[in-house]
Amino acid sequence: MQLRMRSFFYFCVMISLCSSSEPFELTDFPDIRPWPKCECSNQKGEKGEMGATGFKGSTGANGVQGLRGNIGPVGPDGPKGEKGIKGELGNRGYTGLPGPSGNPGPYGHYGPKGTKGNMGIKGNEGAQGPPGSSIHEIDKIPTYAGESCMFENTGQTFLTPDLSYLIVCDGSKWKFIKLGTSAGGSCKELYDSGLQGSEHSKSYLLFDSAGGALYETYCDMTSGGGGWTLVARAHGNSSEWAPASQYWYNNMLIAPDTAADVSAVSSMKNKGWLSIHGQKMKVCYNGTHTNCAVFTHNLGIPLSQLFSNNFGVTVAENYDFQALATAFGVNPYMTFPANHQWCGLNLGDGCAHSTNPNVAERHTICRIGCIGDHSGRSECRLDDYALGIGVSSCYDNYGCVATGTTTENLHYRAGIKFGFFPQTAFIYVQ
């Protein structure tokens, strides 16, 4: 610093001397080294070299904070952190409300036979029961287990001890079928449980709700919607189903143990006639599945009640003579009435259709089928044409003024032609 101040001093002296009009000598300044003589003038000298950088000054005060910039875009996600330490188990929650009860499971196997108890006191003698049959009794039915239901015993049927379920083998497993409250066991109940198709059209044990017992019969699980229960057969040349026969409405049976035999041709009436509450009847006029006609009455009652208490019943199919003859497969043998005719179930009078056919001295009866008149003399005397089961005409062995119990089951009349059809008709309910 001292050197700088000294140089500056000498520089000022030189400038002053050069500006003076008086000459000077260096001897006047003994401390100054000899300097080349110069010609002083007022001209500006050349720029000198840049001096050394001065010392750094003190830091100034902070300036005013600037405005905040806009927010930048979101940066990419960072790497996933390591899994944290598992926390401690929390407190146990409150017990939830109980759920709804599940459906009851199937019945278990029969338990082992208990020890024989002491003989009780002999009771009073009961009334005579109905005739027995070849159907297995409940205590003789073997244990029903899933592994014993095989194809070979398809259709095997049991009844639970409380009489509430039928147990049927479908060829691979047992089916539990709850019996209806207004109808006994029927082929329709089996059909609705899944036993459908030609492989399931066979004989089954069914429950008679009226008598509280099992009976065996054939089930048609294929035609007309399936679920048809065979309840009767009518052989053409027999008279069990004559127009005035009591079998239409009484509780007597006809060879019920033959109901499971589809090759049988004799007349038959089983417990299904008395117990199954049906909406439809099907008549196959020539065998188990041949030449069939359905009669939809929608009464929901057994046939024994229909023919006891319901008279002149018309059906949804609205048959006429020609349509029924076509369905029964007898069209080529028939001519048809030109005037009055009636088709349906349980007719006792051509005019007063509500007349009871079960009373004596009826001159016109049509249990199942059609009757008609050709002469036009009176629509009440429908005795010139007859087709069906249990139908009357002037050639039914009783003339034009009466009906009876010896007329053939499948009697017919078509004008001047009359007689009976020799085949067997099968009657089903659904």
Secondary structure in CASP SS format (residue, H / E / C, confidence):
PFRMAT SS
TARGET T0000
AUTHOR 0000-0000-0000
METHOD secondary structure of the structure
MODEL  1
M C 1.00
Q H 1.00
L H 1.00
R H 1.00
M H 1.00
R H 1.00
S H 1.00
F H 1.00
F H 1.00
Y H 1.00
F H 1.00
C H 1.00
V H 1.00
M H 1.00
I H 1.00
S H 1.00
L H 1.00
C H 1.00
S H 1.00
S C 1.00
S C 1.00
E C 1.00
P C 1.00
F C 1.00
E C 1.00
L H 1.00
T H 1.00
D H 1.00
F C 1.00
P C 1.00
D C 1.00
I C 1.00
R C 1.00
P C 1.00
W C 1.00
P C 1.00
K C 1.00
C C 1.00
E C 1.00
C C 1.00
S C 1.00
N C 1.00
Q C 1.00
K C 1.00
G C 1.00
E C 1.00
K C 1.00
G C 1.00
E C 1.00
M C 1.00
G C 1.00
A C 1.00
T C 1.00
G C 1.00
F C 1.00
K C 1.00
G C 1.00
S C 1.00
T C 1.00
G C 1.00
A C 1.00
N C 1.00
G C 1.00
V C 1.00
Q C 1.00
G C 1.00
L C 1.00
R C 1.00
G C 1.00
N C 1.00
I C 1.00
G C 1.00
P C 1.00
V C 1.00
G C 1.00
P C 1.00
D C 1.00
G C 1.00
P C 1.00
K C 1.00
G C 1.00
E C 1.00
K C 1.00
G C 1.00
I C 1.00
K C 1.00
G C 1.00
E C 1.00
L C 1.00
G C 1.00
N C 1.00
R C 1.00
G C 1.00
Y C 1.00
T C 1.00
G C 1.00
L C 1.00
P C 1.00
G C 1.00
P C 1.00
S C 1.00
G C 1.00
N C 1.00
P C 1.00
G C 1.00
P C 1.00
Y C 1.00
G C 1.00
H C 1.00
Y C 1.00
G C 1.00
P C 1.00
K C 1.00
G C 1.00
T C 1.00
K C 1.00
G C 1.00
N C 1.00
M C 1.00
G C 1.00
I C 1.00
K C 1.00
G C 1.00
N C 1.00
E C 1.00
G C 1.00
A C 1.00
Q C 1.00
G C 1.00
P C 1.00
P C 1.00
G C 1.00
S C 1.00
S C 1.00
I C 1.00
H C 1.00
E C 1.00
I H 1.00
D H 1.00
K H 1.00
I C 1.00
P C 1.00
T C 1.00
Y C 1.00
A C 1.00
G H 1.00
E H 1.00
S H 1.00
C C 1.00
M C 1.00
F H 1.00
E H 1.00
N H 1.00
T C 1.00
G C 1.00
Q C 1.00
T E 1.00
F E 1.00
L E 1.00
T C 1.00
P C 1.00
D C 1.00
L C 1.00
S C 1.00
Y E 1.00
L E 1.00
I E 1.00
V E 1.00
C E 1.00
D C 1.00
G C 1.00
S C 1.00
K C 1.00
W E 1.00
K E 1.00
F E 1.00
I E 1.00
K E 1.00
L C 1.00
G C 1.00
T C 1.00
S C 1.00
A C 1.00
G C 1.00
G C 1.00
S C 1.00
C H 1.00
K H 1.00
E H 1.00
L H 1.00
Y H 1.00
D H 1.00
S C 1.00
G C 1.00
L C 1.00
Q C 1.00
G C 1.00
S H 1.00
E H 1.00
H H 1.00
S C 1.00
K C 1.00
S E 1.00
Y E 1.00
L E 1.00
L E 1.00
F E 1.00
D E 1.00
S C 1.00
A C 1.00
G C 1.00
G C 1.00
A E 1.00
L E 1.00
Y E 1.00
E E 1.00
T E 1.00
Y E 1.00
C E 1.00
D E 1.00
M C 1.00
T C 1.00
S H 1.00
G H 1.00
G H 1.00
G C 1.00
G C 1.00
W E 1.00
T E 1.00
L E 1.00
V E 1.00
A E 1.00
R E 1.00
A E 1.00
H E 1.00
G C 1.00
N C 1.00
S C 1.00
S C 1.00
E C 1.00
W C 1.00
A C 1.00
P C 1.00
A C 1.00
S C 1.00
Q H 1.00
Y H 1.00
W H 1.00
Y C 1.00
N C 1.00
N C 1.00
M C 1.00
L C 1.00
I E 1.00
A C 1.00
P H 1.00
D H 1.00
T H 1.00
A C 1.00
A C 1.00
D C 1.00
V C 1.00
S C 1.00
A C 1.00
V C 1.00
S C 1.00
S C 1.00
M E 1.00
K E 1.00
N C 1.00
K C 1.00
G H 1.00
W H 1.00
L H 1.00
S H 1.00
I C 1.00
H C 1.00
G E 1.00
Q E 1.00
K E 1.00
M E 1.00
K E 1.00
V E 1.00
C E 1.00
Y C 1.00
N C 1.00
G C 1.00
T C 1.00
H C 1.00
T C 1.00
N C 1.00
C E 1.00
A E 1.00
V E 1.00
F E 1.00
T E 1.00
H E 1.00
N E 1.00
L E 1.00
G E 1.00
I E 1.00
P C 1.00
L H 1.00
S H 1.00
Q H 1.00
L H 1.00
F H 1.00
S H 1.00
N H 1.00
N C 1.00
F C 1.00
G C 1.00
V E 1.00
T C 1.00
V C 1.00
A C 1.00
E C 1.00
N C 1.00
Y C 1.00
D C 1.00
F H 1.00
Q H 1.00
A H 1.00
L H 1.00
A H 1.00
T H 1.00
A H 1.00
F C 1.00
G C 1.00
V C 1.00
N H 1.00
P H 1.00
Y H 1.00
M C 1.00
T C 1.00
F C 1.00
P C 1.00
A C 1.00
N C 1.00
H C 1.00
Q E 1.00
W E 1.00
C E 1.00
G E 1.00
L E 1.00
N E 1.00
L E 1.00
G C 1.00
D C 1.00
G C 1.00
C C 1.00
A C 1.00
H C 1.00
S C 1.00
T C 1.00
N C 1.00
P C 1.00
N C 1.00
V C 1.00
A C 1.00
E C 1.00
R C 1.00
H C 1.00
T C 1.00
I C 1.00
C E 1.00
R E 1.00
I E 1.00
G E 1.00
C E 1.00
I E 1.00
G E 1.00
D C 1.00
H C 1.00
S C 1.00
G C 1.00
R C 1.00
S C 1.00
E C 1.00
C C 1.00
R C 1.00
L C 1.00
D C 1.00
D C 1.00
Y E 1.00
A E 1.00
L E 1.00
G E 1.00
I E 1.00
G E 1.00
V E 1.00
S C 1.00
S C 1.00
C C 1.00
Y C 1.00
D C 1.00
N C 1.00
Y C 1.00
G C 1.00
C C 1.00
V C 1.00
A C 1.00
T C 1.00
G C 1.00
T C 1.00
T C 1.00
T C 1.00
E C 1.00
N C 1.00
L C 1.00
H E 1.00
Y E 1.00
R E 1.00
A E 1.00
G C 1.00
I C 1.00
K E 1.00
F E 1.00
G E 1.00
F E 1.00
F C 1.00
P C 1.00
Q C 1.00
T E 1.00
A E 1.00
F E 1.00
I E 1.00
Y E 1.00
V E 1.00
Q C 1.00
END
